[in-house]
């Protein structure tokens, strides 16, 4: 796989994160070693924002000849599940990465983390506190208001050690006590005001069962897990920048194998998308989507089911780059990367989503012939496919209009069009049902126009796709669009008010027989319609196609300035 190098910060070919790593390697810091980690919480599925972090963590390790660990941050047992652990591993491998060594867990280190906490208590750097949650918040103060010391702050170390042991033994109920680091209640950084580092939580853990009833807080477990593993560069998103002093303080108080360097970068914010796991979980729990792998979700599982490719997502991650600046990335850029990748790799087929039958009256009944069409014009080595043709065909209803405006170049009474790769067709008459709706077209074809070429050189402006009615496969088309109709749904009072009611439309149509038996996950370009992927719900009797993305590329219009006026 190509390098995930991202662009122009910190030196030629290096973004600012890679520039820091490069300088550390050249200076001999950590003996010139590079060890990164990707530390997801197993409380949900990974999404496109995680893909950016995965490409950065694993990409840097690969580029600098280092290692990247995968470590589950499983310190909150009430929200974690083995389902998420398995899904995370599948997503990372699908993206094209493999972690070094075995899968790791923060829970692997629970005994050592407990001993580290005991060491802090003995050193007078931590104490057991019995303030209620409301009192804790009140005493902590606010960013512009100093905190107040807890009455428990000067509790003797021996007493805190005894209480902490009894907390571990399950003697107290949840919320009765917490263990707090003893730092500075007047710090301008609110995270340094004696933060909680252990709490009582009587919930079974997906790996350790009921062995523990106290669990370390994220800030305590994360930095020490990094240090235990010999991580050299702890790369995280900008919201953890204010946590960095606490990260460094905890490591600095204890005898640990190394002191990792935390580096923060701007997370991915994507228009018409939410990245909050809590909000995504809400969509799933309230059945507003079909699950974590719903093709409208920004999860990697959903994108995989929709037909996105790992190469396109990696290219998107390279394109957006790595910066310190928060911004909103246009989802059209992601769609552009998907189209660019699929255009090179997807076999072409013809599919009619909203079918309208056309009977070719001068074509012999019972006759079938085959026309040759390119499998992929972008890849001549892919060769041609054979497309059957007969007297009755289906065209897309949108390709016919009884009273068309001048700008409409498709089929209409008395008008000639080109059937892609087949012949020239002229509509002579229409057939209506009892409600006056057009249900069938009566047409004639030019027998001398094989392949769609006019024998006398006459110009035919319109080209439409089609399938032979006698040979077509009936199919279900799931037409997916953006899940939200607001550019920044997370900013709304209720993000669910921004749901797009047209984000999924289902239609029954037909596809050419070359797709018969296509496995779930197979991708195609339906000519003139869009890119589609075979859904796992497909059966031999009824293939199901998910629309991955339309053919129209709005990002190209954004990138290319309009031509200047003459003169």
ZIQUI-V617594 format. One record per pair of residues at least 24 apart in sequence whose C-alpha atoms are under 8 Angstrom apart, sorted by the first residue. I is the first residue (numbers start at 1). GAP is how many residues later the second one is. Records with the same first field share a line. If there is no record, write none. Layout:
I->GAP ; GAP
This chain:
1->95
3->56 ; 60
4->51 ; 52 ; 55 ; 56 ; 59 ; 310 ; 314
5->54 ; 313
6->311 ; 312 ; 313 ; 314 ; 315 ; 316
7->311 ; 314
9->314
15->306 ; 307 ; 308
16->306 ; 307
17->246 ; 248 ; 305
18->42
21->212
22->42
30->202
33->33 ; 199
34->27 ; 30 ; 31 ; 32 ; 33 ; 197 ; 198 ; 199
35->26 ; 31 ; 32 ; 33 ; 34 ; 195 ; 196 ; 197 ; 198
36->24 ; 25 ; 30 ; 31 ; 32 ; 33 ; 195 ; 196 ; 197 ; 198 ; 199
37->31 ; 32 ; 33 ; 34 ; 194 ; 197 ; 198
38->30 ; 31 ; 32 ; 33
39->31 ; 32 ; 33 ; 34
40->31 ; 32 ; 33
41->31 ; 32 ; 33 ; 39
42->30 ; 31 ; 32 ; 37 ; 38 ; 39 ; 40 ; 42 ; 43 ; 46
43->36 ; 37 ; 38 ; 41
44->36 ; 40 ; 233 ; 237
45->39 ; 42 ; 43 ; 247 ; 254 ; 255 ; 256
46->41 ; 42 ; 45 ; 253 ; 254 ; 255
47->228 ; 251 ; 252 ; 253 ; 254
48->250 ; 251 ; 252
49->218 ; 219 ; 220 ; 226
51->44 ; 249 ; 262 ; 263 ; 266
52->215 ; 216 ; 262 ; 265
53->183
54->38
55->259 ; 262
57->178
58->39 ; 41
67->32 ; 33
68->31 ; 32
69->30 ; 31 ; 32 ; 34 ; 35
70->29 ; 30 ; 33 ; 34
71->32 ; 33 ; 34 ; 35
72->31 ; 32 ; 33 ; 34
73->32 ; 33 ; 34 ; 145 ; 149
74->31 ; 32 ; 33
75->31 ; 32 ; 140 ; 141 ; 142 ; 143 ; 146
76->139
77->126 ; 127 ; 128 ; 129
78->125 ; 126 ; 127
80->125 ; 126
81->125
82->124
87->214
91->209 ; 210
94->216
95->215 ; 216 ; 218 ; 219
96->214
106->115 ; 116 ; 119
107->100 ; 101
109->116
110->105
113->103 ; 108 ; 111
116->138
118->43
119->135
120->61 ; 133 ; 134
121->36 ; 39 ; 40
122->35 ; 36 ; 39
123->34
124->33 ; 58
125->56 ; 57 ; 58
126->53 ; 54 ; 55 ; 56
127->25 ; 26 ; 27 ; 28 ; 30 ; 33 ; 52 ; 53 ; 54 ; 55
128->24 ; 25 ; 27 ; 32 ; 33 ; 35 ; 36 ; 49 ; 50 ; 51 ; 52
129->24 ; 48 ; 49 ; 50 ; 51
130->46 ; 47 ; 48
131->45 ; 46
132->43 ; 44
133->42
140->45 ; 50 ; 53
141->49
142->48
143->45 ; 46 ; 47
144->44
146->39 ; 40 ; 41 ; 42
147->38 ; 39 ; 46
148->37 ; 38
149->36
153->29
167->33 ; 46 ; 47
168->32 ; 44 ; 45 ; 46
169->44
170->43
172->28
173->27
174->25 ; 26 ; 27 ; 28
175->24 ; 25
176->24
189->53
191->51 ; 52 ; 55
192->53 ; 54
219->24 ; 27 ; 28
220->27 ; 30
223->24 ; 25 ; 27 ; 28
224->26 ; 27 ; 32
226->34
227->24 ; 29 ; 30 ; 31 ; 32 ; 33
228->28 ; 29 ; 30
230->27 ; 28 ; 29 ; 30
231->27 ; 29
232->26 ; 27 ; 28 ; 29
233->27 ; 28 ; 29 ; 30
234->26 ; 27 ; 28 ; 29
235->27 ; 28 ; 29 ; 30
236->26 ; 27 ; 28 ; 29
237->27 ; 28 ; 29 ; 30
238->26 ; 27 ; 28 ; 29 ; 86
240->24
264->60
265->57 ; 58 ; 59 ; 60
266->56 ; 57 ; 58 ; 59 ; 60
267->59
268->59 ; 60 ; 61
269->57 ; 58 ; 59 ; 60
270->58 ; 59 ; 60 ; 61
271->57 ; 58 ; 59 ; 60 ; 216 ; 217
272->59 ; 210 ; 211 ; 212 ; 213 ; 214 ; 215 ; 216 ; 217
273->25 ; 209 ; 210 ; 211 ; 214 ; 215 ; 216
274->24 ; 214 ; 215 ; 216
295->185 ; 251
296->184 ; 185 ; 186 ; 187 ; 207
297->186
304->217
305->216 ; 228 ; 230 ; 231
306->226 ; 227 ; 229 ; 240 ; 241 ; 242
307->214 ; 215 ; 216 ; 225 ; 226 ; 227 ; 239 ; 240 ; 241
308->30 ; 240
309->29 ; 32 ; 33
311->30
312->25 ; 26 ; 28 ; 29
313->24 ; 25
332->221 ; 222 ; 223
333->222
335->214 ; 218 ; 220
336->217 ; 218 ; 219 ; 220
338->211
339->192 ; 210 ; 212 ; 214
342->181 ; 183 ; 189
343->35 ; 182
344->32 ; 34 ; 35
345->31 ; 34
346->30 ; 177 ; 178 ; 179
347->28 ; 29 ; 176 ; 177 ; 178
348->26 ; 27 ; 28 ; 176 ; 177 ; 178 ; 179
349->26 ; 162 ; 163 ; 165 ; 166 ; 175 ; 176 ; 177 ; 178
350->115 ; 116 ; 117 ; 161 ; 162 ; 176 ; 177
351->114 ; 115 ; 116 ; 158 ; 159 ; 160 ; 161 ; 175 ; 176
352->42 ; 43 ; 44 ; 113 ; 114 ; 115 ; 157 ; 158 ; 159
353->43 ; 124 ; 154 ; 155 ; 156 ; 157
354->41 ; 42 ; 43 ; 44 ; 153 ; 154 ; 155
355->39 ; 40 ; 41 ; 42 ; 154 ; 155
356->38 ; 39 ; 40 ; 41 ; 83 ; 84 ; 85
357->35 ; 36 ; 37 ; 38 ; 82 ; 83 ; 84 ; 112
358->34 ; 35 ; 36 ; 37 ; 82 ; 83 ; 84 ; 85
359->32 ; 33 ; 34 ; 81 ; 82 ; 83 ; 84
360->31 ; 32 ; 33 ; 82 ; 83 ; 84 ; 85
361->30 ; 81 ; 82 ; 83
362->82 ; 83
363->27 ; 28 ; 81 ; 82
364->27
365->25 ; 26
366->24 ; 25
367->24
371->50 ; 51 ; 80
372->49
373->48
385->129
386->128
387->125 ; 126 ; 127
388->79 ; 80 ; 83
389->33 ; 78 ; 79
390->78 ; 79 ; 80
391->77
392->76 ; 77 ; 78
393->73 ; 74 ; 75 ; 76 ; 77
394->72 ; 73 ; 74 ; 75 ; 116
395->69 ; 70 ; 71 ; 72
396->69 ; 70
399->65
409->52 ; 53
410->51 ; 52 ; 53 ; 54
411->51
416->44 ; 46
417->43 ; 44 ; 45 ; 46 ; 47
418->34 ; 42 ; 43 ; 44 ; 45 ; 46
419->33 ; 44 ; 45 ; 46 ; 47
420->31 ; 32 ; 43 ; 44 ; 45 ; 46
421->29 ; 30 ; 31
422->27 ; 28 ; 29 ; 30
423->24 ; 26 ; 27 ; 28 ; 29 ; 30
424->25 ; 26 ; 28 ; 29 ; 30
464->64
465->62 ; 63
467->43 ; 44 ; 45
468->44
471->41 ; 42
472->38 ; 39 ; 40 ; 41
473->37 ; 38 ; 39 ; 40 ; 43 ; 69
474->34 ; 35 ; 36 ; 37 ; 68 ; 69
475->33 ; 34 ; 35 ; 36 ; 67 ; 68 ; 69 ; 70
476->30 ; 31 ; 32 ; 33 ; 66 ; 67 ; 68 ; 69
477->29 ; 30 ; 31 ; 32 ; 67 ; 68 ; 69 ; 70
478->26 ; 27 ; 28 ; 29 ; 66 ; 67 ; 68 ; 69
479->24 ; 25 ; 26 ; 27 ; 28 ; 67 ; 68
480->24 ; 25 ; 66 ; 67 ; 68 ; 69
516->24
